[in-house]
Amino acid sequence: MTLGEKVKARREQIGMTQEELAQKMGYKSKSSITKIEKGERDLPQSKIKQIADCLGTSPSYLMGWQRDEPKIDIDVLQKAVEMAVKEQA
């Protein structure tokens, strides 16, 4: 799986839309996420860490250095939910 495919799979696994991920990443629209998922856009190291955090996973998994997908960390998931709630308030 490519980095983009892993981003898409993880995003769908946690029920996040491209729009939501784009907002969390600070992008203006979902088109940036679409390009990342299709492999049309490279990500700098800092963005890989940020996208991994938003998806509740590790940069190692997204980069293919870790074979198995990490389990959903309840603390990370709770932090993501809290961030989403704050953003909507």
TORLOSE-122816 format. One record per residue (C-alpha): residue in one letter; chain; x, y, z. Coordinates in steps of 0.001 Angstrom, whole numbers, always signed. Each point is the difference from the previous one (the first is absolute). Layout:
! TORLOSE-122816
(node 'a' 'A' (X Y Z)) ...
This chain:
! TORLOSE-122816
(node 'm' 'A' (+0 +0 +0)) (node 't' 'A' (+1196 +3503 -765)) (node 'l' 'A' (-8 +2832 +2512)) (node 'g' 'A' (-3075 +1462 -1699)) (node 'e' 'A' (-1834 -3310 +93)) (node 'k' 'A' (+792 -359 +3692)) (node 'v' 'A' (-1235 +3525 +706)) (node 'k' 'A' (-3266 -734 -1789)) (node 'a' 'A' (-492 -3392 +1665)) (node 'r' 'A' (+672 +1392 +3472)) (node 'r' 'A' (-2209 +3047 -593)) (node 'e' 'A' (-2872 -2220 -1083)) (node 'q' 'A' (+622 -2405 +2881)) (node 'i' 'A' (-528 +2747 +2568)) (node 'g' 'A' (-2935 +1490 -1898)) (node 'm' 'A' (+1620 +3298 -928)) (node 't' 'A' (-842 +1828 -3226)) (node 'q' 'A' (+2551 +1600 -2294)) (node 'e' 'A' (-1464 +3366 +963)) (node 'e' 'A' (+521 -669 +3707)) (node 'l' 'A' (+3586 -1133 -520)) (node 'a' 'A' (+737 +2996 -2221)) (node 'q' 'A' (-1333 +2330 +2696)) (node 'k' 'A' (+2095 -1668 +2716)) (node 'm' 'A' (+3075 +253 -2229)) (node 'g' 'A' (-605 +3680 -714)) (node 'y' 'A' (-736 -446 -3710)) (node 'k' 'A' (-2596 +2198 -1687)) (node 's' 'A' (-1807 -2873 -1720)) (node 'k' 'A' (-200 -3770 -253)) (node 's' 'A' (+1832 +75 -3344)) (node 's' 'A' (+3340 -113 +1831)) (node 'i' 'A' (-1068 -3183 +1802)) (node 't' 'A' (-1242 -1488 -3284)) (node 'k' 'A' (+3421 +659 -1557)) (node 'i' 'A' (+1800 -1528 +2994)) (node 'e' 'A' (-2186 -3114 -125)) (node 'k' 'A' (+552 -369 -3757)) (node 'g' 'A' (+3770 +444 +373)) (node 'e' 'A' (-20 +3239 -1997)) (node 'r' 'A' (+1430 +2078 +2843)) (node 'd' 'A' (+3105 -646 +2081)) (node 'l' 'A' (-43 +784 +3692)) (node 'p' 'A' (+2880 +1526 +1961)) (node 'q' 'A' (+1013 -1826 +3164)) (node 's' 'A' (-1832 +2489 +2236)) (node 'k' 'A' (-3273 -573 -1863)) (node 'i' 'A' (+383 -3787 +252)) (node 'k' 'A' (+186 +349 +3784)) (node 'q' 'A' (-2982 +2365 +3)) (node 'i' 'A' (-2163 -2231 -2201)) (node 'a' 'A' (+920 -3048 +2104)) (node 'd' 'A' (-1056 +1879 +3142)) (node 'c' 'A' (-3287 +1042 -1604)) (node 'l' 'A' (-668 -3616 -972)) (node 'g' 'A' (+1007 -1452 +3371)) (node 't' 'A' (+2819 -2052 -1475)) (node 's' 'A' (+3773 +202 -273)) (node 'p' 'A' (+2253 +1464 -2673)) (node 's' 'A' (+1764 -3391 -34)) (node 'y' 'A' (-3179 -1735 -1099)) (node 'l' 'A' (-803 +2576 -2688)) (node 'm' 'A' (+3553 -196 -1373)) (node 'g' 'A' (-44 -3788 -102)) (node 'w' 'A' (+2689 -452 +2649)) (node 'q' 'A' (-2482 -1736 +2290)) (node 'r' 'A' (-1859 -2920 -1530)) (node 'd' 'A' (-3062 -278 +2143)) (node 'e' 'A' (-2432 +2815 +358)) (node 'p' 'A' (+66 +1314 +3548)) (node 'k' 'A' (-3016 -580 +2134)) (node 'i' 'A' (-2233 +2983 +599)) (node 'd' 'A' (+1410 +1804 +3015)) (node 'i' 'A' (-2954 +1096 +2093)) (node 'd' 'A' (+1900 +3049 +1290)) (node 'v' 'A' (+822 +1125 -3541)) (node 'l' 'A' (-3576 -606 -1075)) (node 'q' 'A' (-1324 +1989 +2952)) (node 'k' 'A' (+2387 +2867 -778)) (node 'a' 'A' (-1154 +11 -3644)) (node 'v' 'A' (-3642 +122 +1101)) (node 'e' 'A' (+741 +2842 +2421)) (node 'm' 'A' (+1792 +1940 -2758)) (node 'a' 'A' (-2961 -491 -2333)) (node 'v' 'A' (-2439 +1184 +2648)) (node 'k' 'A' (+2096 +3119 +703)) (node 'e' 'A' (+232 +796 -3720)) (node 'q' 'A' (-3768 -203 -403)) (node 'a' 'A' (-703 +2196 +3031)) 
